[in-house]
Amino acid sequence: MALTALSSFFISNFKWVGPFGPLHLLSVIALFSIGIAWRSARRGDHQTHAWTLLSLVVFALLGAGIFTLLPGRIIHAVLFGG
């Protein structure tokens, strides 16, 4: 997941602020969450580790799904027409 988040910084086809878009915000959140999960695992805090990773997966799927369906995206055109 960290590699995917890092690789997203080379994608710039949906821009909001300069070369950055909503995908980059999700990537920053993902990298931050991975850091929290890693730190809690190293400290032996299994509950925080599990909840952080579960939240990361759920919100990554929801966030990616929402941004995929925005107007102007290919999936939006396929599902809703033109």
NUNU-275477 format. One record per residue: residue in one letter; x, y, z of N, C-alpha, C in turn. Coordinates in Angstrom, 1 decimal, m for minus. Atoms other than C-alpha are relative to their C-alpha. Example, Ala and Ser with C-alpha at 12.3 -4.5 7.8 and 13.67 -1.06 7.14 Angstrom:
+---------+--------+--------+--------+--------+--------+--------+--------+--------+--------+
! residuo !     nx !     ny !     nz !    cax !    cay !    caz !     cx !     cy !     cz !
+---------+--------+--------+--------+--------+--------+--------+--------+--------+--------+
!       A !    0.9 !   m1.2 !    0.0 !   12.3 !   m4.5 !    7.8 !    0.9 !    1.2 !    0.0 !
!       S !   m0.9 !   m1.1 !    0.0 !   13.7 !   m1.1 !    7.1 !   m0.8 !    1.1 !    0.8 !
+---------+--------+--------+--------+--------+--------+--------+--------+--------+--------+
END
This chain:
+---------+--------+--------+--------+--------+--------+--------+--------+--------+--------+
! residuo !     nx !     ny !     nz !    cax !    cay !    caz !     cx !     cy !     cz !
+---------+--------+--------+--------+--------+--------+--------+--------+--------+--------+
!       M !    0.8 !   m1.2 !    0.0 !    0.0 !    0.0 !    0.0 !    0.9 !    1.3 !    0.0 !
!       A !   m0.9 !   m1.1 !    0.0 !    2.9 !    2.3 !    0.7 !    0.6 !    0.3 !   m1.4 !
!       L !   m0.5 !   m0.2 !    1.4 !    4.3 !    1.8 !   m2.8 !   m1.0 !    0.5 !   m0.9 !
!       T !    1.0 !   m0.5 !    0.8 !    1.0 !    2.4 !   m4.3 !   m0.3 !    1.5 !    0.3 !
!       A !    0.2 !   m1.4 !   m0.4 !    0.6 !    5.7 !   m2.3 !    1.1 !    0.8 !   m0.6 !
!       L !   m1.2 !   m0.8 !    0.5 !    4.1 !    6.8 !   m3.3 !   m0.1 !    0.1 !   m1.5 !
!       S !    0.0 !    0.0 !    1.5 !    3.6 !    5.9 !   m7.0 !   m1.1 !    1.0 !   m0.5 !
!       S !    1.1 !   m0.9 !    0.5 !    0.4 !    8.1 !   m7.1 !    0.5 !    1.4 !   m0.2 !
!       F !   m0.6 !   m1.3 !    0.1 !    2.6 !   11.2 !   m6.8 !    0.5 !    0.2 !   m1.5 !
!       F !   m0.4 !   m0.1 !    1.4 !    3.6 !   10.5 !  m10.4 !   m1.2 !    0.1 !   m1.0 !
!       I !    1.2 !   m0.1 !    0.8 !    0.0 !   10.7 !  m11.6 !   m0.5 !    1.4 !    0.1 !
!       S !    0.5 !   m1.4 !   m0.2 !   m1.2 !   14.2 !  m12.4 !   m1.0 !    0.3 !   m1.1 !
!       N !    1.0 !   m0.3 !    1.1 !   m4.2 !   13.9 !  m14.8 !   m1.2 !    0.7 !    0.6 !
!       F !    1.2 !   m0.6 !   m0.6 !   m6.8 !   15.3 !  m12.3 !    0.5 !    1.0 !    1.0 !
!       K !   m0.7 !   m1.0 !   m0.8 !   m5.4 !   18.5 !  m10.9 !   m1.0 !    1.0 !    0.7 !
!       W !    0.8 !   m1.0 !   m0.7 !   m6.9 !   20.8 !   m8.2 !    0.9 !    1.2 !    0.3 !
!       V !   m0.9 !   m1.0 !   m0.4 !   m3.9 !   22.7 !   m6.8 !    1.3 !   m0.3 !   m0.6 !
!       G !   m1.3 !    0.3 !    0.7 !   m0.9 !   22.9 !   m9.1 !   m0.1 !   m1.4 !   m0.6 !
!       P !    0.1 !    1.4 !    0.5 !    0.0 !   19.3 !  m10.0 !   m0.7 !   m1.0 !    0.9 !
!       F !    0.6 !    0.9 !   m0.9 !   m1.9 !   17.9 !   m7.1 !   m1.5 !    0.0 !    0.0 !
!       G !    1.5 !    0.2 !    0.0 !   m5.4 !   16.5 !   m6.9 !   m0.4 !   m0.8 !    1.2 !
!       P !    0.5 !    0.8 !   m1.2 !   m7.6 !   14.5 !   m4.5 !    0.7 !   m1.3 !    0.2 !
!       L !   m0.7 !    1.3 !   m0.1 !   m5.7 !   11.3 !   m5.2 !    1.3 !    0.2 !    0.9 !
!       H !   m1.2 !   m0.2 !   m0.8 !   m2.6 !   12.9 !   m3.6 !   m0.3 !    0.2 !    1.4 !
!       L !    0.4 !   m0.1 !   m1.4 !   m4.5 !   13.8 !   m0.5 !   m0.2 !   m1.3 !    0.6 !
!       L !    0.1 !    1.4 !   m0.5 !   m5.5 !   10.2 !   m0.1 !    1.3 !   m0.7 !    0.2 !
!       S !   m1.4 !    0.6 !   m0.1 !   m1.9 !    9.2 !   m0.6 !    0.7 !    0.4 !    1.3 !
!       V !   m0.6 !   m0.6 !   m1.3 !   m0.7 !   11.5 !    2.2 !   m0.6 !   m0.6 !    1.2 !
!       I !    0.7 !    0.7 !   m1.1 !   m3.4 !   10.1 !    4.5 !    0.4 !   m1.4 !    0.2 !
!       A !   m0.4 !    1.4 !    0.0 !   m2.5 !    6.6 !    3.6 !    1.4 !   m0.2 !    0.6 !
!       L !   m1.3 !    0.0 !   m0.5 !    1.2 !    7.2 !    4.2 !    0.1 !    0.3 !    1.5 !
!       F !    0.0 !   m0.4 !   m1.4 !    0.5 !    8.9 !    7.6 !   m0.6 !   m1.2 !    0.8 !
!       S !    0.6 !    1.2 !   m0.7 !   m1.8 !    5.9 !    8.6 !    0.9 !   m1.2 !    0.1 !
!       I !   m0.9 !    1.1 !    0.0 !    0.8 !    3.4 !    7.6 !    1.1 !    0.3 !    1.1 !
!       G !   m1.0 !   m0.4 !   m1.1 !    3.3 !    5.3 !    9.9 !   m0.6 !   m0.3 !    1.4 !
!       I !    0.7 !    0.2 !   m1.3 !    0.8 !    5.2 !   12.8 !   m0.1 !   m1.5 !    0.3 !
!       A !    0.2 !    1.4 !   m0.1 !    0.1 !    1.5 !   12.2 !    1.4 !   m0.7 !    0.3 !
!       W !   m1.3 !    0.6 !   m0.3 !    3.8 !    0.6 !   12.1 !    0.5 !    0.3 !    1.4 !
!       R !   m0.4 !   m0.4 !   m1.3 !    4.6 !    2.6 !   15.2 !   m0.7 !   m0.8 !    1.1 !
!       S !    0.7 !    0.7 !   m1.1 !    1.8 !    1.0 !   17.2 !    0.3 !   m1.5 !    0.0 !
!       A !   m0.5 !    1.4 !    0.0 !    2.9 !   m2.5 !   16.0 !    1.3 !   m0.2 !    0.7 !
!       R !   m1.3 !    0.1 !   m0.7 !    6.4 !   m1.8 !   17.2 !   m0.1 !    0.1 !    1.5 !
!       R !    0.2 !   m0.2 !   m1.5 !    5.1 !   m0.7 !   20.6 !   m0.9 !   m1.1 !    0.6 !
!       G !    0.8 !    1.1 !   m0.5 !    2.9 !   m3.8 !   20.9 !   m1.5 !    0.4 !    0.2 !
!       D !    1.4 !   m0.4 !   m0.1 !   m0.4 !   m1.9 !   20.7 !   m0.8 !   m0.5 !   m1.1 !
!       H !    0.6 !    0.7 !    1.0 !   m2.2 !   m4.4 !   18.7 !   m1.4 !    0.5 !   m0.4 !
!       Q !    1.3 !   m0.5 !    0.3 !   m5.6 !   m2.8 !   19.0 !    0.1 !    1.3 !   m0.9 !
!       T !   m0.1 !   m1.2 !    0.8 !   m4.5 !    0.6 !   17.6 !    0.5 !   m0.4 !   m1.4 !
!       H !   m0.6 !    0.4 !    1.2 !   m2.5 !   m1.2 !   14.9 !   m1.2 !   m0.6 !   m0.9 !
!       A !    1.1 !    0.6 !    0.8 !   m5.6 !   m3.3 !   13.8 !   m1.0 !    1.0 !   m0.4 !
!       W !    1.0 !   m1.0 !    0.3 !   m8.0 !   m0.4 !   13.9 !    0.5 !    1.0 !   m1.1 !
!       T !   m0.6 !   m0.9 !    1.0 !   m5.6 !    1.9 !   11.9 !    0.0 !   m0.7 !   m1.3 !
!       L !   m0.1 !    0.7 !    1.3 !   m5.1 !   m0.7 !    9.2 !   m1.4 !   m0.2 !   m0.6 !
!       L !    1.3 !    0.2 !    0.5 !   m8.8 !   m1.5 !    9.0 !   m0.6 !    1.3 !   m0.5 !
!       S !    0.5 !   m1.3 !    0.4 !   m9.7 !    2.1 !    8.8 !    0.6 !    0.5 !   m1.3 !
!       L !   m0.7 !   m0.3 !    1.2 !   m7.1 !    2.6 !    6.1 !   m0.6 !   m0.7 !   m1.2 !
!       V !    0.5 !    0.7 !    1.1 !   m8.4 !   m0.1 !    3.9 !   m1.5 !    0.4 !   m0.3 !
!       V !    1.4 !   m0.4 !    0.3 !  m12.1 !    0.9 !    4.3 !   m0.1 !    1.4 !   m0.6 !
!       F !    0.1 !   m1.3 !    0.6 !  m11.5 !    4.6 !    3.7 !    0.7 !    0.1 !   m1.3 !
!       A !   m0.7 !    0.0 !    1.3 !   m9.1 !    3.9 !    0.9 !   m0.9 !   m0.5 !   m1.1 !
!       L !    0.9 !    0.6 !    1.0 !  m11.7 !    1.8 !   m0.9 !   m1.1 !    1.0 !   m0.3 !
!       L !    1.1 !   m1.0 !    0.2 !  m14.5 !    4.4 !   m0.3 !    0.5 !    1.2 !   m0.7 !
!       G !   m0.5 !   m1.2 !    0.7 !  m12.3 !    7.3 !   m1.2 !    0.3 !   m0.2 !   m1.4 !
!       A !   m0.3 !    0.3 !    1.4 !  m11.0 !    5.8 !   m4.3 !   m1.2 !   m0.2 !   m0.8 !
!       G !    1.3 !    0.2 !    0.7 !  m14.5 !    4.7 !   m5.3 !   m0.7 !    1.3 !   m0.3 !
!       I !    0.7 !   m1.3 !    0.2 !  m15.9 !    8.2 !   m4.8 !    0.7 !    0.8 !   m1.0 !
!       F !   m0.7 !   m0.8 !    0.9 !  m13.1 !    9.9 !   m6.7 !    0.0 !   m0.6 !   m1.4 !
!       T !    0.1 !    0.7 !    1.3 !  m13.4 !    7.3 !   m9.5 !   m1.3 !    0.4 !   m0.7 !
!       L !    1.4 !   m0.3 !    0.6 !  m17.1 !    8.2 !  m10.0 !   m0.2 !    1.5 !   m0.3 !
!       L !    0.2 !   m1.4 !    0.2 !  m16.5 !   12.0 !  m10.3 !   m0.2 !    0.2 !   m1.5 !
!       P !    0.1 !   m0.4 !    1.4 !  m17.6 !   13.6 !  m13.6 !    1.3 !    0.3 !   m0.7 !
!       G !   m1.2 !   m0.2 !    0.7 !  m14.9 !   13.7 !  m16.2 !    1.0 !   m1.2 !    0.1 !
!       R !   m0.8 !    1.2 !   m0.1 !  m13.4 !   10.3 !  m15.2 !   m0.6 !   m1.0 !   m0.9 !
!       I !    0.4 !    1.0 !    1.0 !  m13.6 !    7.3 !  m17.5 !   m1.1 !   m0.9 !    0.6 !
!       I !    1.0 !    0.9 !   m0.6 !  m15.6 !    5.1 !  m15.1 !   m1.3 !    0.7 !    0.1 !
!       H !    1.3 !   m0.8 !    0.0 !  m18.2 !    7.9 !  m14.7 !   m0.7 !   m0.1 !   m1.4 !
!       A !    0.5 !    0.0 !    1.4 !  m18.6 !    8.0 !  m18.5 !   m0.5 !   m1.4 !   m0.4 !
!       V !    0.4 !    1.4 !    0.3 !  m18.9 !    4.2 !  m18.7 !   m1.3 !   m0.3 !    0.7 !
!       L !    1.2 !    0.4 !   m0.8 !  m21.5 !    3.9 !  m16.0 !   m1.2 !    0.9 !   m0.2 !
!       F !    1.1 !   m1.0 !    0.1 !  m23.5 !    7.1 !  m16.5 !   m0.2 !    0.6 !   m1.4 !
!       G !    0.1 !   m0.5 !    1.4 !  m22.9 !    7.8 !  m20.2 !    0.8 !    1.3 !   m0.2 !
!       G !   m0.7 !   m1.1 !    0.5 !  m21.1 !   10.5 !  m22.1 !    0.7 !    1.1 !    0.5 !
+---------+--------+--------+--------+--------+--------+--------+--------+--------+--------+
END
